[in-house]
């Protein structure tokens, strides 16, 4: 039986630089840094974001950007704080897709390796409720 997501692995050119970005935006906590040791396919940093295990592994970045993304949930009260952190980090913010009223707030941004992330202040239930009104 699947009990949830174990971890998310991202291949990045500079694991230390990306880890610092995750700490500054997501308040991530670094749990492990392999340094020169390689137990997997490359050097790696493990961090957690509110209990979610993220593995950063050294490698070649994505060549192209897509809409594939990882979305992190924020409450409505702290959403603006995350927007400010993202802007302060100087990363590229992607224009948000069009939304219908009541769908919640989102901000999308790219890391240094073309991964797309979203901070989203809504829930699935709220989105579906919004859809039923149209």
C-alpha positions in Angstrom: 0.0 0.0 0.0 1.3 3.5 -0.9 1.3 5.7 2.2 2.5 8.9 0.5 5.4 10.4 -1.3 8.8 9.3 0.0 10.9 12.0 -1.6 11.4 14.2 -4.6 14.8 14.2 -6.4 16.0 17.1 -8.5 19.2 17.0 -10.6 21.0 20.4 -10.3 24.3 21.8 -11.5 25.3 23.3 -8.1 23.7 21.5 -5.2 25.0 23.9 -2.6 23.7 27.0 -4.4 20.3 25.3 -4.9 20.2 24.2 -1.3 20.8 27.8 -0.2 17.9 28.9 -2.4 15.6 26.3 -0.8 16.6 27.4 2.6 16.0 31.0 1.8 12.6 30.5 0.1 11.1 27.4 1.7 12.8 27.5 5.1 14.2 24.1 4.2 16.4 22.3 6.7 19.6 20.6 5.4 19.8 17.1 6.8 22.7 15.6 4.9 25.5 16.7 2.5 27.6 14.0 1.0 30.6 16.2 0.2 33.0 14.2 -1.8 31.4 10.9 -0.8 29.1 9.3 -3.4 26.7 6.7 -2.1 24.4 7.2 -5.1 25.1 8.4 -8.6 26.6 11.7 -7.7 27.1 14.1 -4.7 23.9 14.9 -3.0 22.2 17.1 -0.4 19.1 15.9 1.4 16.8 18.5 2.9 13.3 18.7 4.3 10.6 21.2 3.7 8.0 20.9 6.4 8.7 17.1 6.6 9.0 16.6 2.8 12.3 15.0 1.8 13.9 16.7 -1.2 17.1 15.2 -2.6 19.4 17.4 -4.7 21.8 15.5 -6.8 24.7 17.0 -8.8 24.3 16.7 -12.6 23.4 18.5 -15.8 20.4 20.8 -15.5 17.2 20.4 -17.6 17.7 21.7 -21.1 14.2 22.9 -21.5 11.5 24.4 -19.4 8.1 22.9 -19.1 5.0 23.3 -17.1 5.9 20.2 -15.0 6.3 21.6 -11.5 6.3 20.9 -7.8 3.7 23.0 -5.9 4.1 23.8 -2.2 1.1 24.7 -0.1 1.0 28.0 1.8 -1.7 29.3 4.0 -3.4 32.5 2.9 -1.8 34.6 5.7 1.8 33.8 4.8 1.5 33.7 1.0 2.7 37.3 0.6 5.8 36.4 2.7 6.7 33.7 0.2 6.2 36.0 -2.7 8.6 38.5 -1.0 11.2 35.7 -0.4 11.0 34.6 -4.0 11.5 38.2 -5.2 14.4 38.7 -2.8 16.1 35.5 -4.2 16.2 37.1 -7.6 15.0 34.0 -9.4 12.8 34.2 -12.5 9.1 34.4 -11.8 6.9 32.9 -14.4 3.7 34.6 -15.3 0.8 32.8 -13.7 -1.9 31.1 -15.7 -5.3 32.6 -15.8 -7.5 31.7 -12.9 -11.1 31.9 -12.1 -12.5 33.7 -9.0 -12.1 31.8 -5.8 -9.3 29.4 -7.1 -6.6 30.8 -4.7 -3.3 32.5 -5.2 -0.2 31.1 -6.8 3.3 32.2 -7.7 5.5 30.2 -10.1 9.3 30.5 -10.3 12.2 28.7 -11.8 15.3 27.6 -9.9 18.8 27.8 -11.5 18.3 24.5 -13.4 14.9 25.1 -15.2 12.8 23.4 -12.5 9.5 25.1 -12.0 8.0 25.6 -8.5 4.8 27.0 -7.3 3.6 28.3 -4.0 -0.2 27.8 -3.8 -2.5 29.0 -1.1 -5.5 26.8 -2.0 -6.7 23.3 -1.7 -8.1 20.7 -4.1 -11.5 21.1 -2.5 -11.4 24.9 -2.9 -10.4 24.6 -6.6 -13.1 22.0 -7.3 -15.7 24.2 -5.6 -14.6 27.1 -7.7 -15.0 25.0 -10.9 -18.5 24.0 -10.0 -19.6 27.7 -10.0 -18.7 28.1 -13.7 
